[in-house]
Amino acid sequence: MYRSLFPRDVFAELDRLQHELQQAFEVSPSIRGIGRGGFPALKVGGTPQAVEIYAFAPGLDPATLDVKLERDVLSIAGERKGALPVPEEKAAVHINERFAGRFRRVVSLPDDIDPDSVSADYRDGVLHVSIKRRESAQPRRISIE
Amino acid sequence: MSDNTAATRATQAARPEALLLPPVDVIENGTGIILYADLPGVSKDTLNVHVEADTLTIEGRLSLAVPEGLEVSHAEVSLPGYRRTFTLSRELDTTKVSAEFKQGLLTLRIPKAESAQPRKIAVSVA
């Protein structure tokens, strides 16, 4: 199911509508759905020295996060428990928009990264993975003799 | 407790700044309301939760420490923060709201006033 990360936003709703229409008309929609808009939301960027990936995954225990680098593909996987009460409990769920369940997101990285110098930290619900670029790929100034 | 998205939009229209609407779960049981809100990237100092009359506002600024010269190639989160407002109903006791904020997850507990708590009425047999 397609679930907007930031609900009740006009653009997200339009996006969902477009996505649903696309699915209805496409002859063979991909078995893996669409690549964009899963949980956690990603922000990917780079500096000349490193590639930085931020995953917005709040409320997780960092020990349960599975971050893997295989060749030049980075995968982030884990599970988030739902906050909803067990059905026997006397409680009413008024709004249920937060993601719950298993997740996995994959980012393919440029080929100049150094797989041996990766660091990851989890702060304020954001997982930050930093992968250094290889020394040999660094921009160098060539002196003219 | 109702989600007044229209009001949120109205305030957003009045202010030029566009903000994200954080996803929430709202659960009500006999003793009160529990609200969970996802605010990843917000630190404790930049989070602002306040109740004014019967309006609950949750605001937070994204405070990501990005390295200098970062060139973003793909961003699914590009706005500077979050804001969402809710209208509280009268039986909720806003003086006893408790909030917990851990790893970008805000948990608010809003108890119901004593008079609104469910009571069991004993039936005496005459």
Interface residues (C-beta under 8 A of the other chain):
Chain A: L5 F6 P7 R8 D9 R36 G37 P40 A41 L42 K43 V44 G45 G46 T47 P48 A50 E52 Y54 F56 A57 P58 G59 L60 A83 L84 P85 E89 K90 A91 A92 V93 H94 I95 N96 E97 R98 F99 Y122 D124 G125 V126 S130
Chain B: M1 D3 T5 L20 L21 P22 P23 V24 D25 V26 I27 E28 N29 G30 I33 I34 Y36 D38 L39 P40 G41 V42 S43 S63 L64 V66 P67 E68 G69 L70 E71 V72 S73 H74 A75 E76 V77 S78 K102 Q103 G104 L105
